[in-house]
Amino acid sequence: MAILKLSPWKISLSVLSALRQSRGCEKYQYLRQEENVGSLRILRGMLDELKALEKAGGIEHKQSIQTYENQAKDFRKKIESLTNQIGEYEGELHTLRLRVGSLEDENAKVREILEKVQDQNRRLRSDLDTETAAHIEADCLAQTKSEEAEFYKDLLDQLELMKPEPITIKGMDYADFWKSELAKAIREINAAYDEKIDMIQQDCEAKYSAQINSLRAGNVKDGMQLNHAQEEVKRLRGQLQDKNSAYAEMGTKIASLQAERDELARQLAEMERELETQRLKYNQDVGDLESELSSVLSQLQNLMDAKMSLELEIACYKKLLEGEESRVGLRSLVEQAIGTQSKGGATLKEIVQQSSLKESTGSLTVQRSSKGAIGFASIDHSGGNVVIENTTSGARAKSQNIRGWHLLKTVSGRTTVDIVLKDFELNSGRSFTVWAKGAKDKATADNEQISDSFSFGVGTSIWKLLDDAGNEKATLKAQFSG
């Protein structure tokens, strides 16, 4: 183990030093080769210039030509020497590369040996830990057992001290007395058992002799019964073979039925998957249709609001054309359209609301019913407001808080307006008015409320009044005919 621990480090240090030397030599050789290649490039350039000058006829003196030729010869010699040096360097480089490869292989082997040594050290450490733990556990157990032995020894000493004085019966120790009595009783019991065994043995011998005689007499009968039993066994074996063949056929039928059952189960699973996909697709289609329906309803509500605003503008323009308003009225109408209403605009709204019934070409029929003190008083023909009132009076007069009550308007079974009433105590004989935002934008009394709807709309509809528990308290049916 000591050799394995020391040799890898020595080998790795030698490998590292050899690698450093080889890399330094390679670097130096690379630099020398780059310098030689640069000089070769310069010589080739000069030769190319000479060839170009010879072709162009630019050299006129033979002496310069001779000089260049001598220089070219020298350069060629240098090129040959440099080429030889390059070959030598390439050979040395190849040998160095081979040496580096061998050193790398040796280094890999050293690393493997080092890993094995480290694994062995780890295993030895784990074994040492387990042995140390076992030794400690054994010491603890030995100490526990020694303490337990000392405890039992002290306990036995105490029991010896607590042992009572010996008891005597008829001048004898009680143990000797009872031993003699028990021996006498055992002798008597043995004698009685011997007599009984003799009697049983005689009875058994007589019985067995009688049975042997009867067996000898019934030997012929037993032979006949044996033949009959053999025939019965043959018959039962034939039946067993028939049943085994029938069982094999039943097994094949059961296997085919199980295969058919598995196929049906697979088809059922496929149908269930298809139904599940269809259900998911149906639910998705329903969700898409519901979202589309909600968007259409919101667009319809916007169109109804726009229609109501256009009807109001048309009525205003009619009044202006008839000369009932001045140029100041036109200015207030413009202010109302851009959201800056003035006193003239409020007056114009009142005029439009008063003249809406006169301008309509139809008639409105109203049917009211109530189940308590609160009922519908009236609705605006143009959809501007709804009025509820407390109809109690006299001795039956009582007030009602309408906080959390709902006003619902349904058209063709669809709820178009849902208004939550504010906290207000509606006394006997008083009314409460809910205005549309397009008809009145601000409450002027405590018994008024402005809803978020621009207009409640016109036409046939049903209004319902629900209390805070959802119970219906009053109904108004508006039938429009024109």
C-alpha positions in Angstrom: 0.0 0.0 0.0 2.8 2.4 0.7 4.3 1.8 -2.8 0.9 2.5 -4.4 0.6 5.7 -2.5 4.1 7.1 -3.4 4.8 6.0 -6.9 1.8 7.8 -8.6 3.0 11.2 -7.3 6.6 10.6 -8.5 5.4 9.4 -11.9 3.0 12.4 -12.3 5.8 14.9 -11.5 8.2 13.4 -14.1 5.4 13.4 -16.6 4.6 17.1 -15.9 8.3 18.1 -16.2 8.6 16.2 -19.5 5.5 17.8 -20.9 6.7 21.3 -20.0 10.1 20.7 -21.7 8.5 19.2 -24.8 6.0 22.1 -25.1 8.8 24.6 -24.7 10.8 22.9 -27.5 7.7 22.8 -29.7 7.1 26.5 -29.2 10.7 27.3 -30.1 10.6 25.2 -33.2 7.3 26.7 -34.3 8.8 30.2 -34.0 11.9 29.2 -36.0 9.7 27.6 -38.7 7.6 30.8 -38.9 10.8 32.9 -39.3 12.0 30.5 -42.1 8.7 30.6 -43.8 8.7 34.4 -43.7 12.2 34.5 -45.3 11.1 32.0 -47.9 8.1 34.2 -48.8 10.5 37.3 -49.2 12.8 35.3 -51.5 9.9 34.0 -53.6 8.6 37.6 -53.9 12.1 38.8 -55.1 12.3 36.0 -57.7 8.8 36.9 -58.9 9.9 40.5 -59.3 13.0 39.4 -61.3 10.9 37.3 -63.6 8.5 40.2 -64.1 11.4 42.6 -64.9 12.9 40.2 -67.3 9.6 39.9 -69.1 9.1 43.6 -69.2 12.7 44.3 -70.4 13.3 46.7 -67.6 16.8 45.4 -66.8 19.4 47.1 -69.0 22.7 46.3 -67.4 24.2 42.8 -67.4 26.1 43.5 -64.2 22.9 44.0 -62.2 21.5 40.8 -63.8 24.6 38.8 -62.8 24.3 40.3 -59.3 20.7 39.2 -59.0 21.5 35.7 -60.3 24.3 35.3 -57.7 21.8 36.5 -55.0 19.3 34.0 -56.4 21.8 31.2 -56.2 22.6 32.1 -52.6 18.9 32.3 -51.8 18.3 28.9 -53.4 21.0 27.4 -51.3 19.5 29.0 -48.2 16.1 27.7 -49.3 17.5 24.2 -49.6 19.2 24.4 -46.3 16.0 25.7 -44.7 14.0 23.0 -46.4 16.4 20.4 -44.9 16.1 22.1 -41.5 12.3 22.1 -41.8 12.4 18.3 -42.6 14.6 17.7 -39.6 12.3 19.8 -37.4 9.2 18.0 -38.6 10.9 14.6 -37.7 11.7 15.9 -34.3 8.2 17.3 -33.9 6.8 13.8 -34.9 9.0 12.1 -32.3 8.0 14.7 -29.7 4.4 14.1 -30.4 4.8 10.4 -30.1 6.6 11.0 -26.8 3.8 13.3 -25.6 1.2 10.6 -26.6 3.1 7.9 -24.6 3.4 10.3 -21.7 -0.3 11.0 -21.8 -1.1 7.3 -21.8 1.2 6.9 -18.9 -0.5 9.8 -17.1 -3.9 8.2 -17.7 -2.6 4.9 -16.2 -1.3 6.8 -13.2 -4.6 8.5 -12.8 -6.4 5.1 -12.9 -4.0 3.8 -10.3 -4.5 6.9 -8.1 -8.3 6.5 -8.4 -8.0 2.8 -7.3 -5.9 3.8 -4.4 -8.3 6.5 -3.4 -11.2 4.0 -3.6 -9.3 1.5 -1.5 -8.6 4.2 1.1 -12.3 5.1 1.2 -13.2 1.5 1.7 -10.6 1.1 4.4 -11.9 4.2 6.1 -15.5 2.9 6.0 -14.3 -0.5 7.4 -12.4 1.3 10.1 -15.5 3.3 11.0 -17.7 0.2 11.1 -15.2 -1.7 13.2 -14.8 1.3 15.6 -18.6 1.5 16.0 -18.9 -2.3 16.5 -16.1 -2.1 19.1 -17.8 0.7 20.9 -21.1 -1.1 20.8 -19.5 -4.3 22.2 -17.9 -2.3 25.0 -21.2 -0.8 25.9 -22.9 -4.2 25.8 -20.2 -5.8 28.0 -20.5 -3.0 30.5 -24.3 -3.4 30.5 -24.0 -7.2 31.0 -21.5 -6.8 33.8 -23.8 -4.3 35.6 -26.7 -6.7 35.1 -24.6 -9.6 36.5 -23.7 -7.6 39.6 -27.3 -6.7 40.1 -28.4 -10.4 39.9 -25.6 -11.3 42.2 -26.7 -8.7 44.8 -30.3 -9.9 44.4 -29.3 -13.6 45.0 -27.4 -12.5 48.1 -30.5 -10.7 49.4 -32.7 -13.8 48.6 -30.3 -16.0 50.6 -30.5 -13.7 53.5 -34.4 -13.6 53.3 -34.6 -17.5 53.2 -36.9 -18.7 56.1 -35.9 -21.2 58.7 -36.4 -25.0 57.8 -39.8 -26.6 58.7 -40.1 -30.1 60.3 -43.0 -32.5 60.1 -43.1 -35.5 62.5 -39.5 -34.9 63.5 -38.4 -34.9 59.8 -37.5 -32.2 57.4 -40.5 -31.2 55.3 -38.7 -32.0 52.0 -37.7 -35.5 53.2 -41.2 -36.1 54.5 -42.9 -35.2 51.2 -40.3 -37.2 49.2 -41.2 -40.3 51.1 -44.9 -39.7 50.8 -44.6 -39.0 47.1 -42.5 -42.2 46.5 -45.2 -44.3 48.4 -48.0 -42.7 46.3 -46.1 -43.3 43.0 -45.6 -47.0 44.0 -49.3 -47.4 44.6 -50.2 -45.7 41.4 -47.8 -48.0 39.4 -49.3 -51.1 40.9 -52.8 -49.9 40.0 -51.7 -49.1 36.4 -50.1 -52.5 36.0 -53.3 -54.3 37.0 -55.3 -52.1 34.6 -52.8 -52.7 31.8 -53.0 -56.5 32.2 -56.8 -56.4 32.0 -56.7 -54.2 28.9 -54.2 -56.6 27.3 -56.4 -59.6 27.9 -59.4 -57.8 26.4 -57.4 -56.7 23.3 -56.1 -60.3 22.7 -59.7 -61.7 22.8 -61.0 -59.0 20.5 -58.2 -59.4 18.0 -58.6 -63.2 17.9 -62.4 -62.7 17.2 -61.6 -60.2 14.4 -59.1 -62.6 12.8 -61.6 -65.4 12.8 -64.3 -63.1 11.2 -61.7 -61.9 8.5 -60.9 -65.5 7.7 -64.6 -66.3 7.3 -65.3 -63.2 5.1 -62.2 -63.6 2.8 -64.4 -64.8 -0.1 -66.8 -62.0 0.3 -64.0 -59.5 0.3 -62.6 -60.9 -3.0 -66.0 -60.3 -4.6 -66.2 -56.8 -3.2 -62.6 -56.2 -4.5 -63.6 -57.2 -8.1 -66.7 -55.0 -7.9 -64.5 -52.1 -6.6 -62.1 -52.6 -9.5 -64.9 -52.5 -12.1 -66.3 -49.4 -10.4 -62.8 -47.8 -10.5 -62.5 -48.5 -14.3 -66.0 -46.9 -14.8 -65.1 -43.9 -12.8 -61.8 -43.5 -14.7 -63.7 -43.5 -18.0 -66.1 -40.8 -16.6 -63.0 -38.8 -15.4 -61.5 -38.9 -18.9 -64.8 -37.8 -20.5 -65.0 -35.0 -17.9 -61.4 -33.9 -18.6 -62.1 -33.7 -22.3 -65.3 -31.7 -21.5 -63.3 -29.5 -19.2 -60.7 -28.8 -22.0 -63.5 -27.8 -24.3 -65.0 -25.6 -21.7 -61.5 -24.0 -21.1 -61.2 -23.2 -24.8 -64.7 -21.8 -24.8 -63.9 -19.7 -21.7 -60.7 -18.4 -23.4 -62.7 -17.4 -26.5 -65.3 -15.8 -24.4 -62.6 -13.9 -22.4 -61.1 -12.7 -25.6 -64.5 -11.6 -26.8 -65.0 -9.9 -23.5 -61.7 -8.1 -23.8 -62.5 -7.0 -27.3 -65.9 -5.7 -26.1 -64.2 -3.9 -23.2 -61.7 -2.4 -25.6 -64.6 -1.2 -27.9 -66.4 0.1 -24.8 -63.3 2.0 -23.8 -63.0 3.5 -27.3 -66.6 4.5 -27.3 -66.2 6.0 -23.8 -63.2 8.0 -25.1 -65.1 9.1 -28.1 -68.1 10.1 -25.9 -65.7 12.0 -23.6 -64.2 13.8 -26.5 -67.6 14.6 -27.9 -68.7 15.8 -24.4 -65.6 18.0 -24.1 -66.2 19.4 -27.6 -69.9 20.0 -26.8 -69.0 21.8 -23.6 -66.4 23.9 -25.5 -69.1 24.7 -28.1 -71.6 25.5 -25.4 -69.0 27.8 -23.7 -68.2 29.5 -27.1 -71.9 29.9 -27.8 -72.5 31.3 -24.3 -69.7 33.8 -24.7 -70.9 34.7 -28.1 -74.5 35.1 -26.7 -73.3 37.3 -23.9 -71.3 39.5 -26.4 -74.4 39.7 -28.6 -76.6 40.6 -25.6 -74.2 43.3 -24.6 -74.1 44.6 -28.2 -78.0 44.5 -28.2 -78.0 46.5 -25.0 -75.7 49.0 -26.5 -77.8 49.2 -29.6 -81.0 49.7 -27.5 -79.2 52.5 -25.5 -78.1 54.0 -28.8 -81.6 53.7 -30.1 -83.0 55.4 -27.1 -80.5 58.2 -27.3 -81.3 58.6 -31.0 -85.0 58.7 -30.2 -84.4 61.5 -27.7 -82.3 63.4 -30.2 -85.0 63.0 -32.9 -87.7 64.3 -30.5 -85.4 67.2 -29.6 -84.9 68.1 -33.2 -88.6 67.9 -33.8 -89.3 70.3 -31.0 -86.6 72.6 -32.4 -88.0 72.4 -35.9 -91.5 73.2 -34.6 -90.1 76.4 -33.0 -90.7 75.4 -29.4 -87.0 76.0 -28.5 -84.6 78.8 -29.2 -81.0 78.7 -30.3 -80.0 78.5 -26.6 -81.9 75.1 -26.4 -79.9 73.9 -29.3 -76.7 74.8 -27.4 -77.9 72.9 -24.3 -78.6 69.9 -26.5 -75.1 70.0 -27.8 -73.7 70.3 -24.2 -75.8 67.3 -23.2 -74.4 65.3 -26.1 -70.8 66.0 -25.0 -71.5 65.3 -21.3 -71.6 68.9 -19.9 -75.3 69.2 -19.1 -76.7 72.6 -17.9 -80.0 73.8 -16.7 -81.4 74.2 -20.2 -80.4 70.5 -20.9 -82.5 69.3 -17.9 -85.4 71.3 -19.1 -85.1 69.9 -22.6 -85.1 66.3 -21.1 -88.3 67.1 -19.2 -89.9 68.4 -22.4 -88.9 65.3 -24.3 -90.3 63.1 -21.5 -93.6 65.0 -21.4 -93.9 64.9 -25.2 -92.9 61.2 -25.6 -96.4 59.9 -25.0 -97.9 62.5 -27.4 -95.3 61.7 -30.1 -95.8 57.9 -29.9 -98.3 56.4 -32.3 -99.3 53.4 -30.1 -101.0 52.8 -26.8 -99.7 51.2 -23.5 -101.8 48.9 -21.4 -100.6 48.3 -17.8 -101.6 45.5 -15.4 -100.4 45.7 -11.8 -100.5 43.3 -8.9 -98.8 43.3 -5.4 -98.4 40.9 -2.5 -97.7 43.4 0.3 -97.5 47.1 1.1 -95.1 48.0 -1.8 -96.3 48.0 -5.4 -95.7 49.6 -8.8 -97.2 53.1 -9.3 -96.3 53.8 -12.9 -93.6 53.4 -15.6 -92.4 55.8 -18.2 -93.7 55.1 -21.7 -90.3 56.0 -23.2 -88.3 53.9 -20.7 -87.1 56.9 -18.6 -88.2 55.9 -15.1 -90.1 53.4 -12.9 -92.1 54.5 -9.8 -93.0 52.2 -6.8 -95.1 53.3 -3.8 -96.3 52.3 -0.4 -100.0 51.7 -0.7 -100.8 51.3 3.0 -102.8 53.9 4.9 -104.9 54.4 8.0 -104.7 51.8 10.7 -102.7 49.4 8.3 -100.1 52.1 7.5 -96.5 50.8 7.9 -93.1 51.7 6.6 -90.8 49.4 4.7 -87.0 49.5 4.2 -86.2 48.6 0.6 -82.5 48.1 1.0 -81.2 45.2 -1.2 -84.5 44.9 -3.1 -84.4 44.2 -6.8 -86.3 45.7 -9.8 -86.2 43.3 -12.7 -87.4 43.8 -16.3 -87.9 40.8 -18.5 -88.6 40.8 -22.2 -89.6 37.5 -23.9 -88.3 35.6 -20.8 -84.9 37.3 -20.8 -83.9 39.7 -18.0 -82.7 43.0 -19.6 -82.6 45.2 -16.5 -81.6 44.3 -12.9 -81.5 47.2 -10.4 -80.5 46.9 -6.7 -82.4 49.5 -4.7 -80.5 51.7 -2.1 -81.1 52.0 1.6 -84.3 54.0 1.9 -87.3 53.8 4.4 -90.5 54.0 2.2 -93.2 55.4 4.5 -96.9 55.1 4.0 -98.3 57.0 1.0 -94.8 57.9 -0.4 -93.2 56.8 -3.7 -89.7 55.9 -4.8 -88.5 56.7 -8.4 -85.7 54.9 -10.2 -84.4 57.0 -13.2 -82.5 55.8 -16.2 -79.1 57.5 -16.7 -80.2 58.9 -20.1 -83.3 60.5 -18.6 -81.7 62.0 -15.5 -78.1 61.9 -14.4 -78.4 63.1 -10.8 -80.9 62.5 -8.0 -82.6 65.6 -6.8 -84.5 64.1 -3.8 -83.9 61.4 -1.3 -86.6 59.2 -2.8 -84.9 59.0 -6.2 -82.2 56.7 -7.5 -80.1 56.8 -10.8 -79.5 53.4 -12.4 -76.5 52.5 -14.6 -78.7 51.7 -17.6 -78.9 54.6 -20.2 -82.6 53.6 -20.9 -85.0 51.0 -19.7 -86.3 50.5 -23.3 -89.8 50.6 -24.7 -92.3 47.9 -25.8 -94.0 45.0 -24.2 -92.3 43.8 -21.0 -92.8 42.5 -17.4 -91.5 44.4 -14.3 -91.0 42.5 -11.0 -90.2 43.8 -7.5 -88.2 41.3 -5.4 -87.3 41.7 -1.7 -83.8 41.0 -0.3 -84.7 37.3 0.1 -85.7 36.9 -3.5 -89.4 36.8 -2.9 -91.7 38.4 -5.5 -93.6 41.4 -4.0 -95.2 43.1 -7.0 -95.6 42.7 -10.7 -96.4 45.1 -13.6 -97.2 43.9 -17.1 -96.8 46.5 -19.8 -98.5 45.7 -23.2 -97.6 48.0 -26.1 -99.8 48.1 -29.2 -99.5 50.5 -32.2 
